[in-house]
Amino acid sequence: MARKHTGRPTDAELALLSVLWEHGPSTVRAVHDRLGDGVGYTTVLKTLQIMTEKGLVIRDESARAHVYAAAQAREETQGRLVVDLVDRAFAGSASKLVMNALSGQRASRAELDAIRRLLDDLEEDES
């Protein structure tokens, strides 16, 4: 039985999760094919098995070829990763994370507008 995942996914696990998030539940062969030639089939299989044990993916064993699906939505996993990053790298300061991110990489006009709307919504919620 899979246990609830408490840590953060590795880079390799995130690559497999990205395939599952983008394409939905998939067989090992389908995930492998979408990753391209850089990763071997048995590596994909073993990684998905480990991810099942960690609770990152769920496995449907009802068909001959097992089908894997992400256990959580992309946004939920991203949220956990951001919280972990804020805690570990920015001493719990979300503002330091945002300032560092915006100073290190140019944001588009649309992204800045979305950030302004989010800040406005957050301000309204505090009122």
SULSULDA-V888312 format. One record per residue. RES is the residue in one small letter. SS is DSSP state (H for helix, E for strand, L for the rest). BURIAL is b if it has 24 or more other ideal C-beta (glycine too) atoms within 12 Angstrom, else e. Layout:
RES_SS_BURIAL + RES_SS_BURIAL
This chain:
m_L_e + a_L_e + r_L_e + k_L_e + h_L_b + t_L_e + g_L_e + r_L_e + p_L_b + t_L_e + d_H_e + a_H_e + e_H_b + l_H_b + a_H_b + l_H_b + l_H_b + s_H_e + v_H_b + l_H_b + w_H_b + e_H_e + h_H_e + g_L_e + p_L_b + s_E_b + t_E_b + v_H_b + r_H_e + a_H_b + v_H_b + h_H_b + d_H_e + r_H_e + l_H_b + g_L_e + d_L_e + g_L_e + v_L_b + g_L_e + y_H_e + t_H_e + t_H_e + v_H_b + l_H_e + k_H_e + t_H_b + l_H_b + q_H_e + i_H_b + m_H_b + t_H_b + e_H_e + k_H_b + g_L_e + l_L_b + v_E_b + i_E_b + r_E_b + d_E_e + e_L_e + s_L_e + a_L_e + r_L_e + a_L_e + h_L_e + v_E_b + y_E_b + a_E_b + a_E_b + a_L_b + q_L_b + a_L_e + r_H_e + e_H_e + e_H_e + t_H_b + q_H_e + g_H_e + r_H_b + l_H_b + v_H_e + v_H_e + d_H_e + l_H_e + v_H_e + d_H_e + r_H_e + a_H_e + f_L_e + a_L_e + g_L_e + s_L_e + a_H_e + s_H_e + k_H_e + l_H_e + v_H_e + m_H_e + n_H_e + a_H_e + l_H_e + s_H_e + g_H_e + q_L_e + r_L_e + a_L_e + s_L_e + r_H_e + a_H_e + e_H_e + l_H_e + d_H_e + a_H_e + i_H_e + r_H_e + r_H_e + l_H_e + l_H_e + d_H_e + d_H_e + l_H_e + e_H_e + e_H_e + d_H_e + e_H_e + s_L_e
